[in-house]
Amino acid sequence: MPAESDLLHRFVFERSRVRGEFVQLGAAWQAVLERHDYPEAIKQPLGEALVSVLLLTATLKLEGSLILQAQGSGPVRTLVAQATHQHTVRGLARWDGEIAPGDLQSMFGNGQLVLTIDAKHRDRYQGIVPLQGAGIGDALEGYFGASEQLPSRFWLAVNDDRAVGMMLQRLPGEPADEDDWTRAVVLADTVQARELLHQPVAELLRRLFHEEDVRLYEPEPVAFRCNCSRSGIADNLRALGKD
């Protein structure tokens, strides 16, 4: 297992309204895979969902959890990933028959992506958008676009050993340079899956944004946690909503 494993990295572009998150899952990803014999085709969206929900939770200042659920009428019936403010994560998928790799619509059919924020001392929030795109990152970008929230972009990579992802968000407020966001996204679009999976984060950020002033904060640990109690399962079911 690589030295940089199961970590959340935060970074910001100085004098710019752009921030980023980078998540690496090694042992936590293996813990998820050990619990079910997932087909190869399902590992990709499952790993993407686990990484994505951690990236999103890291941007929320709340005590609670965020649940990402993809569900549809296709061979993959449902996929759920949950992360908490303590940077713990868990997830699972359910499917029928043989699963062939493909985009979200070919795997889930006519489906939807549901994001549920279950925070302490706050009303539960739930957002729903059609499940469309090549992968979970595309669906989430569609979610943020449709809900008119912060512009967000995702770069995700998964193999049998690791699940890794990077996210950029444009923060509210007037930027000093209107091109800051566009430039950051164009530079990030040059990243390759093998770099996400294998290159140390500091080196990768230098490679992508060497002309930008980027501050990388100390990493925070991430861990797999499964609270498989009766009350815990009931709480998760209620969080997903009656439908």
N, C-alpha and C positions, 0 to 999 in steps of 0.2 A: 504494500500500500504506500503511495507517495507520501512524503513528509507533510505536504500541504493537503490535509484531508479534513473534511467536516468543519469548514470554517466559513464565516460570513465576513466579507470585506466591504467597507463603505469608502467611497471616495467622492470628492467634489472638485469641480472646476473653479479655481479661484477667479474672483471678479466676473463670475458668470452665473446665470440662473439655471445651471445644469448640475445634477447630482447623479451618482451611480452606485450600484450594489453589485457584488460578485459573490456567488455562493458555490462552494465545492462540497460534494457529498461522496464519501468513500465508504467508510464503515456503516454509516446510516443507510446508504443505498443498498449495501449488501444485506443489512438486517431486513429491509423491506422485501428483497428478492427471496430470502430464505423462508419466508412465511407462505409462499405460494409458488407453484411451478408455472410461472408466467411464460406464454409464448413470446418468441423474439419480437413479434410485431407489437405487442402490448408494452414491452419494456420502454420503448421510445416515448410514447405519450405519458406513461406513468412517471418516468424519470423527469420529463419536462414539467409535469404538474407539481412534483415535489419541490423542485428547484424554484419554480415560479411562485409558489405559495410562500416560500421562505423569503424570496426577494420582496414580495409585496408586504409581508408582515413587518419586514425590517423598516419600511417607510412609514408605518403607522405608529403613532404615539398613544398606545392604549394597552390596557391589561386585559388579555383575552386571547381569542384565536381567530384565524381566518380559514375558511373552508372553501376549497375550489372543487366544484363537481361538474363533470361532463357526463351527460346522459343522452341517450337516443334510442332509435328503433333498429339500429344495425346490429352486427355481430358483437360489438362491444356495448354492453347494456349500460354500464355506469363505471365511472372512474372518480375516485375521491381522494383528495390530499388535504391535510390539515396541518397548519403550523401555528405555534403560539408565540406570545411576546417573549418567552424565555428561549426562543430559537430551538424548540423541539419540533419534530416533524413525524408524520406517519401517513400512510396511504394504502390504497388497494384498488383493484379493478375486478369487474365481473364480466364474463363473456360467454358466448355460445358457439360451439363448433370450432372449425378451423378459421384462423385469422390471418389474412394476408396483409403485408405492409401497404400503406396507402395514406391518402390525406384523411382529414378528420371526417369528412362526409362519407367516404367509402368504408370507414371503420365504425362510425357511430350512426350512420344514416341521418335522418332528419333529427337533429339534436339541438341541445342548448347548453350553454355554459352558465353556471350559477356561481356567483361569489357571495359568500355570507360572512359578515363581520359580526362576531359574537363577543362584545366587549363588556367588561364590568362597569356597572353604573350607567350604561347607555342602552338605548333601544337597539334591538337587532336590526342590522341593515342587510338587504339582499338585492343584488343586481343580476339581471338575466339578459343574455344576448344570444343570437343564433350561433351554433357551433360551426364555424366555417374557417377554412384555411388549411395550409399544409401541416401545421402542428399547433400545439398549445400556445406558443408565443404569438402566432398570427391571430388566434382567437382572442387572446388578451388584448392585443393591440386594437382589435375591433371593438372590444368591450370599452376600453378607455376612449376611443374615438366616438362611439355611440353615446356614452354617458357624459361626454363633454367634461371629463376630468382632466388631470394632468397628462399632457402628451407623454407617452411612454413607449419605449422600444425594448425588445428582448432578443438575446442571442443565446441559444440553448444547445447543449451537446450531451449525448448519452452513449455509453458503451456498457459492457458487462461489468466493468470495474467502478465506473464513476458516473455521476450525473452533475453537470456543471452549467451555470448560467450567469449571464451579465445583463443588467438592466440599466437604461438611462432614462431619466425623467427631467422634463423641463419644469422648473419651479414657477409658481405664480409671481407676478411682479414684472416691472419693466426692465428688460435686460440692457446692459450697457451697449451691447452689440446684437442687433437683431439676427445676425448670422451665427451666433454661438451654438444654438441648438442644431441647426442644419449641418454645421461643420462637424460637431461632435458625432452626429449620426453617420455622416458620410465616412468619417475615419473609422468608426466602430464597424461599419459594414465590410471593412476589409478583413475582419477576423475570420479565421478558419476553425473548423471544429477541432482539429488536432491541437491547435494552440489553446483553445479553451480547456481541453481535457488535460494537457500535459505541461503547458508553460507556466512557471511561477507567476503569480498575479502581478507583482511589481514589475517584472520584466515585460509582461504582456501589455500593461498600461503604458509603459515607456515606449514600446513598439507602436502601439496604436495612436498615442497622443503625445508624441515626443515634442511637438511644437506648442503644446498647451501647458498651462500651469495647473497640474493636478496634485491634489493632496490626498494621500492614501492613509487612512486611519488604521490603528492596530486591529487585527482580526478578532472576531468573537467566535467562541465555539458553538457548534451545532450538533444536535444529537437526535437519534431516533428514540421515540417514546411511544409505547402503546398502553393506554389506560383501558385495558379490556375488562372493566367492571360492568355490571348490569346498569348502574346509574350513569356511568360514563357513556355507554352506548345509547342509552335513552336520551341523554343530553344532546348527543350528536345528531340523532334522528330528529329531535325537535328543532335543532338549528337549521336543518335542511328544509324545513317547511312541510306542510301537510301533503302537497302534491308529490 
